[in-house]
Amino acid sequence: MISSIIIAGGAVLGALVGSYLATALLRWPHGISASRGRSRCDSCAAPLAALSLVPILSYLAQHGRCRNCGAAIAPDHLVVELAATLIGGVSAGLFGETPQLAIATALFGWILLLLAALDLRHFWLPDRLTLPLAGLGLLVQTAGTGPSIMSAVIGMAAGYGSLAGVGWAYHRLRGHEGLGGGDPRMFGAIGAWLGWQWLPWVLVIAAGSGLAAVAVLTIFRRDIGRTERLPLGTLMALAAWPLWLADRLV
């Protein structure tokens, strides 16, 4: 049985990773590196003290505000840190006895988390994440952690080709883009991790989640136009990681 120390270690690591991911989410779309320079307040640019760098706890202790200027800290920090903590803890708790699998599971979850957040906030799925995710998926399969390498290669090709084909057909019929360019590459990367067999389930769950989101927006009387955009990458990410867990546990 996996000890609570291993689970706690995975959760703590996840919280630290989540702090970086949250910073990347807020800065990267604006061309600001999350890796260079000291951590600072996004409002007043004051360097953060050590206690302000503690994930989750510092946000709660400061009531979501900067110690220096009192400006509100984006709630994205707390949400992403909590999600990354959960991913780390679950990965360690389920697969702690097989460290290689636990690490792969956590990496898959953390990269999907950042992609999901970027697509939700900015409708952006950068190649600098989707392409390495695909390569990492193939690498994981060669280590025997996921499906066969052949299934992964077919999944990557089928994932990219299917959505790219849908996007091309939509553009031909409607005369404008209906699918973001990053969506096919992300779906191909997911195929490299899950194998081609799980790809239909990713789309079914993503589509169902999208319909549920539209229903909720409709209930709250928000006007839903025919051109309303939904973050397909976010929906695919929410489907892909649980399916990876299910495939490893069945």
N, C-alpha and C positions, 0 to 999 in steps of 0.2 A: 504494500500500500504506500502511496506517495505521501511523504511527510508534509506537514503544514509549513515547514521551513522552506521547502522547495517551492510550494505554491506562493508563499509570501515573497520569496526572492523573485519569482516571475512577475508578480504584481508590482513590486518596487521597480524592477527594471522597466516594466511597461510604463509606469508613471514618469520615469526619466525620459524615456523615448517619447512619450506623449507631450512632454514639455517642449521638446524640440519640434515635434510635428505641428503643434499649435503655433509656434513662432513662425515656422515655414508657411503655414496656411495664411497667416496675416501679412507676411512680408514678401513672399516669393512673387505673388501676382503683381506687386508693385515694383518689381525689379530690385528688391533689397534682399541681400543674402542673410540667411538665418545662421550661417556658420562663422561669419567674420565679426570681429569686434566683441566687446562686452555686451552682456544682456542689459537691456535698457527699457525704460518705459516708452511705449509707443506714442504717448501724448506729449510728455515733457522732455524725453530723451535722457532723463537722469539715469545713471548706472544703477542697477539693482543690487541691493545688499544681499549677503548670503542667505539670510532668512527669507527673503522675498523670492528666492529661486527654488524653494522646496515645493514640488508639485502638489497640487490640490490643497494641502494644508495652508500654504501661504495665501492662496486665494480666499479661503474661508476665513482665515484669521484677519485678513485685511478687509473683509466684507466686500470683496470684489473691486477694491479701489487702490490706486497707487499711494504708497506711503508719502511720497514727496509732494505731488500736486493734487492728489485727491480725485483725479480723473478715473472714470469707470474703466475697469479692465474688461476687454471683450469676453463675454461668456464662453466664446469658442475655446478659450484656454481651458476652462474647467471641463467642458464637455469632451474635448479631445483627450485631455489627460485621463479622465475617468474611463473613456472607451479604451484607450491604450492600456490602462491598468487592468481592465477586464480581460483584454486579449492576452496579455502576459500571464495573468493568473490562471486563466482557463487553459492556455497552452501548456503551462507547467503542470497544472493539476491533472490534465488528461494524459499527457505524454511524457511526464517527467522521468519515467523509467527508460525512455528512449530519447536522450538529449538531442540527437540529430533531428528527430521528428518534431520535438517541442520547439526547437529553434526555427525550423522551416515553417511550422504553423504560425508562430508569432510573427515572423517576417512577412509572411503572406498577409496576415491580418493587419499589421501596421501599415504596410504600403497601400493596401486597399482602403484603410481608414483615411489616409491623407488624400488619396484620389477621390474618395466619396465626398470628403469635406470640400475639396477644391471644386468639384463639379457642382455641388449644392450651392456654394457661395458665388462661384464665378463662371459656371458652365465651361470649365477648363480641365482637360485631361492631358497634361504635358507629356510629350514623347520622352522627356528625361526621366519619367517614372514608368510609363507603360512599356517602353522597350526593355529597360533593365528587368522589369517584372517578368516579361516573357522569357528573357534569357535565364533568369534565376529559376523560373519554373522548369525549363529544360534541364538545368543543372541538377535540380532536386530529383528529377526523375532518373537521371543517370546514377544517382546515389541509391536508388531503390526505395526512396521514401514515398513516392506517389505512384501513379499508374505507369504502364510501360512507356518507354521513350517513343515508341511508334504511336501509341494513343495520344501522347502529348503533342507530337509533331502534327498529327492529323487534327487534333483539337485546336492547335494554334492556327493552322491554315483554314480550317472550317469556320472558326470563330471570326477571324478577320474577313474572310471571303463572304460569309453570309451577310454580315452587317454592311460591308462595303457595297455588296450587290443591292441591298435594300436601299441604301442611301443613293446609289446611282439611279435606280429605277424611280425613286421618289422625285429626284431632281428632273429626270426626263419627263415625268408625267405632270408635275406641278410647276416646274420652272424655277424653283428655288430650293435651297438646302432644307432638308427635313431631319438630318442626322448630323451630329457633330463629327468632325474628322477624327477625333480621339476615341470615339466609341468603338469603331471596329478594331482599333489597335488594342484597346483595353479588353475587348471580348476575346481577341486572339490570345492575349496574355493569360486570361482566365482559363482558356482552353489548354494552354501549356501546363497549367497547374492541375486542372481537374481531369483532363482527357476529354475526348470528343463526346463520350457517353453522357456526361452531365450537362453539356451545353443547352439542350432543350429545356432542362429543368431550371437553369439560370434564367432563361428568357421567360419561362412561365411564371416563376416567382417574381421576377422584376416587373413583368406586365401586371400581375395581380396587385403588387404593391403600388404601382402607379395608378391603377384604377381606384384603389382604396384611398390614395392621397387626393385624387380628383373628387371622390365622393365626400371626403371630409371637407374639402374647400367649398364644395357646393352646399353642404349642410350649413356652413357658417356664412352662406350667402355671398360668397365672393364670386364675381363674374368670371366664368371660365370661357375664354374665347377659343376659336378654332386654331389660333396660332400660339396658344399657351405652351410654354416650354417646360418639359420635365427633365430632371437630371438623370438620364438613363444610366450614366456611369455610377452614380450613387446607388441606384436601384440594383444594378448588377453586383456591386460590391456587397450590398446587404444580403444578396442571395448566395454569392460565391463562397464566402468564408464558412457559413454554417454547413454548406454542402461538402466542403473539404473535411470538416469535422465529422460529418455523418459518414462519409466514405471511409474514413480511417477507423471509425468505431464499429461499423457494421461487420 
